[in-house]
Amino acid sequence: MANFDQELDASGLNCPLPILRAKKALGTITSGQVLHIIATDPGSVKDFEAFAKQTGNELLESKEAGGKYEFLIKKA
């Protein structure tokens, strides 16, 4: 994983909670900073792709390992 400025652990949360928490966390960082999100909901992969498109934030990375989904979102 690349460098990030803030981490959000949304493990155990189901849609739409990981997105809502990410939206809140993105509100606390400045433009250009990166939020690292950890989730366990398989639906979060499509959710974060759509979220990035809708909000204009950049989804830098999306990966899955051992039932954990990790995302890097760069704030626009």
Contacts in CASP RR format, 6 or more apart in sequence:
PFRMAT RR
TARGET T0000
AUTHOR 0000-0000-0000
METHOD contacts of the structure
MODEL  1
MANFDQELDASGLNCPLPILRAKKALGTITSGQVLHIIATDPGSVKDFEA
FAKQTGNELLESKEAGGKYEFLIKKA
1 36 0 8 1.000
1 61 0 8 1.000
1 63 0 8 1.000
1 70 0 8 1.000
1 72 0 8 1.000
2 34 0 8 1.000
2 60 0 8 1.000
2 61 0 8 1.000
2 72 0 8 1.000
3 34 0 8 1.000
4 34 0 8 1.000
4 35 0 8 1.000
4 36 0 8 1.000
4 72 0 8 1.000
5 29 0 8 1.000
5 33 0 8 1.000
5 34 0 8 1.000
5 35 0 8 1.000
6 25 0 8 1.000
6 28 0 8 1.000
6 29 0 8 1.000
6 33 0 8 1.000
6 34 0 8 1.000
6 35 0 8 1.000
6 36 0 8 1.000
7 35 0 8 1.000
7 36 0 8 1.000
7 37 0 8 1.000
7 38 0 8 1.000
8 21 0 8 1.000
8 22 0 8 1.000
8 25 0 8 1.000
8 35 0 8 1.000
8 36 0 8 1.000
8 37 0 8 1.000
8 38 0 8 1.000
9 38 0 8 1.000
10 17 0 8 1.000
10 18 0 8 1.000
10 21 0 8 1.000
10 22 0 8 1.000
10 37 0 8 1.000
10 38 0 8 1.000
10 39 0 8 1.000
10 40 0 8 1.000
10 41 0 8 1.000
10 44 0 8 1.000
11 38 0 8 1.000
11 39 0 8 1.000
11 40 0 8 1.000
11 68 0 8 1.000
12 39 0 8 1.000
12 40 0 8 1.000
12 41 0 8 1.000
13 21 0 8 1.000
13 39 0 8 1.000
13 40 0 8 1.000
13 41 0 8 1.000
14 41 0 8 1.000
15 41 0 8 1.000
15 43 0 8 1.000
15 44 0 8 1.000
15 47 0 8 1.000
16 47 0 8 1.000
18 37 0 8 1.000
18 39 0 8 1.000
18 41 0 8 1.000
18 44 0 8 1.000
18 47 0 8 1.000
18 48 0 8 1.000
19 44 0 8 1.000
19 47 0 8 1.000
19 48 0 8 1.000
19 51 0 8 1.000
22 35 0 8 1.000
22 37 0 8 1.000
22 48 0 8 1.000
22 51 0 8 1.000
22 71 0 8 1.000
22 73 0 8 1.000
23 51 0 8 1.000
23 55 0 8 1.000
25 35 0 8 1.000
25 37 0 8 1.000
26 35 0 8 1.000
26 55 0 8 1.000
26 57 0 8 1.000
26 73 0 8 1.000
26 75 0 8 1.000
27 75 0 8 1.000
29 35 0 8 1.000
29 75 0 8 1.000
30 75 0 8 1.000
31 75 0 8 1.000
31 76 0 8 1.000
32 74 0 8 1.000
32 75 0 8 1.000
32 76 0 8 1.000
33 74 0 8 1.000
33 75 0 8 1.000
34 60 0 8 1.000
34 72 0 8 1.000
34 73 0 8 1.000
34 74 0 8 1.000
34 75 0 8 1.000
35 72 0 8 1.000
35 73 0 8 1.000
35 74 0 8 1.000
35 75 0 8 1.000
36 70 0 8 1.000
36 71 0 8 1.000
36 72 0 8 1.000
37 48 0 8 1.000
37 70 0 8 1.000
37 71 0 8 1.000
37 72 0 8 1.000
37 73 0 8 1.000
38 68 0 8 1.000
38 69 0 8 1.000
38 70 0 8 1.000
39 68 0 8 1.000
39 69 0 8 1.000
39 70 0 8 1.000
39 71 0 8 1.000
40 67 0 8 1.000
40 68 0 8 1.000
40 69 0 8 1.000
41 47 0 8 1.000
41 69 0 8 1.000
42 69 0 8 1.000
44 69 0 8 1.000
44 71 0 8 1.000
45 62 0 8 1.000
45 64 0 8 1.000
45 69 0 8 1.000
48 59 0 8 1.000
48 62 0 8 1.000
48 71 0 8 1.000
48 73 0 8 1.000
49 59 0 8 1.000
49 62 0 8 1.000
51 57 0 8 1.000
51 73 0 8 1.000
52 58 0 8 1.000
52 59 0 8 1.000
52 73 0 8 1.000
55 76 0 8 1.000
56 76 0 8 1.000
57 73 0 8 1.000
57 74 0 8 1.000
57 75 0 8 1.000
57 76 0 8 1.000
58 73 0 8 1.000
58 74 0 8 1.000
58 76 0 8 1.000
59 71 0 8 1.000
59 72 0 8 1.000
59 73 0 8 1.000
60 72 0 8 1.000
60 73 0 8 1.000
60 74 0 8 1.000
61 70 0 8 1.000
61 71 0 8 1.000
61 72 0 8 1.000
62 69 0 8 1.000
62 70 0 8 1.000
62 71 0 8 1.000
62 72 0 8 1.000
63 69 0 8 1.000
63 70 0 8 1.000
64 70 0 8 1.000
END
